Amino acid sequence: MEKVNNIIILLKKNYKNSKTSLKYNNPLEILIATILSAQCTDERVNKVTEVLFKKFKNAKDYANSDLKVLENYIKSTGFYRNKSKNIKNACKMIVDKFNGKVPDNMDDLIKLPGVARKTANIVLSNVYGKAEGIAIDTHAKRVSYRLGLTKNKDPNKIEQDLMKIIPKKYWLNINHLFVEHGRAICKAPTPYCSKCFLDKLCPKFGVTKKY
């Protein structure tokens, strides 16, 4: 636990204003943006949603949309056919079962098509301030494994491992810290270990080449 606390202290010290780089104004927008962010950069998603959010204002707009039209708006994010189906069907459920409002709890969020724990955690932590888990994206997966905080590769197992060792008061922000560190230093495939402030705390699991 001392190692974990030291890691978090250093991450917080070096990334003082860490937050999601996805742009949104409400729960629905962060939900849509997070779905679009799968296998896509946040920068690209923000360019897409800047236009998308002006066209689609609420869940009903997405639910009633023509799939081809929606696909054209989100095409550049990749996997657009599957993403458009999930967005449309998730919004149908939001309209039909949740009175047009994005659920504010894990159990209901993961019922939505295309929404697994990662997306649900991002929605809950960013707009509802709820810590029901830890979002595990590609950066959190890579950084936590290299630091020796988990031996697993499956996101759900990684989340369970981290929830056991990271104090709950840090759950809301730990994903942002991992993302910041993954983008700045602990890059894939080659991390900048020579510049890393966590170097002495890190066993560098899985690192075969480093700068």
N, C-alpha and C positions, 0 to 999 in steps of 0.2 A: 504493500500500500504506500510505503514511503516513496518508492520509485515512481509510482503512478502520480502521486501528489507533486513530486518534483517536476515531472514531465508537464503536468498541467500548468503549474506555476510559470514555467519557462515559456510555454506556448502562449499563455495569457499576457505575459510580459512583452513578448515579441510581436503579438498580433492583437493589439489593444482594441481595435475597432472592428473585429471580425464579425461579419454578417453575410447572409446569402447575397450573391451578386445578381440573382434573378430579380427583375423589376416587377412589382405588383402593387396593387392598391387595396386588395380585399382577399378573403379566403378563396374565392373561386379562381381569381387570377393566379395565385400562387399554386393552386392545385393544377391548373392547366399548364402553367409554365414548368412545373416539376415533371409532369407527364411528358412534355415535349423535350425535356433535358436529357432523357435516356439516350445514350450513345450520341450526344450532341453537346457542343460547348454552350455555356451560359451566354456567351457573347452573341452567338447565332440565335439562340432562343429569344434574347432581348430584342433583336432586330425584327424577328417574326412577330412577337407579341405586341410590339409597338403599333403595328398595323392591325393585328388580329383583335386586340382589345377595344379598338375603336369600332370595329364591325360587330362584334359579339359582346353585348353588355351584361348579360345574365345567363343563368343556366338554361332558361327556356329558349334563348336564341340558339344555343348549341344543340339542344335537344331537337329543335325543329329545323335544323340546318340540313341542306343537301350535302351528302357526303363528298361529292366531287368538288363542291365549292370549298368546303372545309379543308379538303386535301390540298387544294391549290394554295391556300393560305399558309399551310404548315409544311409544304413539300420539302423545303430546304433543311428541315431538321432531321431528315432521314426516317425510315420506317413509318412514313406518313400515313399509309393505308391503315395499319394497325393502330397507330396513335389516334387517327381521326375517328375510327370506330369506338375506341375506348372513351374518348372525350365525349362523343355524342351519347353513348350508352350510359356513361357515368352521370352526365347531366340529365338524362331522362330519369334516372333513379333519384337524383337530387330533387327534381321537380315532383315526381310522383310519390316518393316516400319521405322526403325531408323538407317539404314545403318550400322548395327552391333555395334552401340554405345548405351550405357545405357542413357536414357533421363535425362536431367538435370533440369526438372521442374515437379511439382506435378501432373499437369493435364495428362501428358503423362505417368508418372511412374505408376499411379494407373490404367491405362488401361491394364497394364501387368498382366497376370494371376498370382494369388497368392500374388499380391502386394496391400496392403491396405496402409492407411496413415502412420501407424507406420513404416513400412519398407521403404516407400518413404522418410519419414523424416530422417531416419537414413542414407540413401544414400545421400540425399541432404546436410545434415549437415556435414557428415564426409568426403566426397570427393569433393563436389562442394562448400562448405562453404556457402550454402544458407539456410536462415531461413524462410521457408514457413509455419512452424508449429512446434509442439513439439511432439516428439515420446513418445507414452504412452505404455510402456510395463508393465509387472507384478509389477516391483519395483516402477515405477513412479505412477502407479495406487494405490498401497498400501500406499506409503509414502505421496502422495498428499492428499489422503482421511484422513489419520490419523492426518495430520497437519491442517485439516479443510480448505484446499484450494479448495476443491470441495465436493459436496454432491452426486455426480453422480458415478455410477459404470461402465457405458458404456464408452469405451475408447475415442470415438469421442466427446462425451459430456464433458468428463474430459479435453480433449485437448482444446476445446472451452473455458471452464472455465479458464484454466491456461493462455491461450493466452490473456485473458481480464485483468489479474492481474499481469502477469510477463512481465517486460519490454522486448521488442524485442531483445535488445542487449544480453540477456541471453538465448534466445531460442536455440542457437547452442549447448550450453553446459549443459542446465538444466537436460536433461535426464541422462547424465553421472553422474551428482551430485546425482540425485535420486537413480540411480543404486548403486553407491558407498555406499550411506547411507543405502539403503535397504539391501545390503549384509553385511555391517559391524555392524549395530546397529538395524535398524528398520526391523527386520527379521519377516518372517511369520513362524508360527503363533504368536510367542511370542517375542516382541521387548525388547531390553536392555535399557529400559527407564532410569534406574539408572546411566547409562554411557553416556546418550545422551546430547550433547551440545545444543540441541534444546528443551530440556525438559520444560523450562519455557514458551516457545512460542507455545507449542503443546497441543491441547485439547485432544489428544489421542482418537479420534473418532474410534469406532469399536474395541478398545483394551479391551479385557476381562481378560487377564492375562499378566503380564509383569515381567521382571527381574530387 
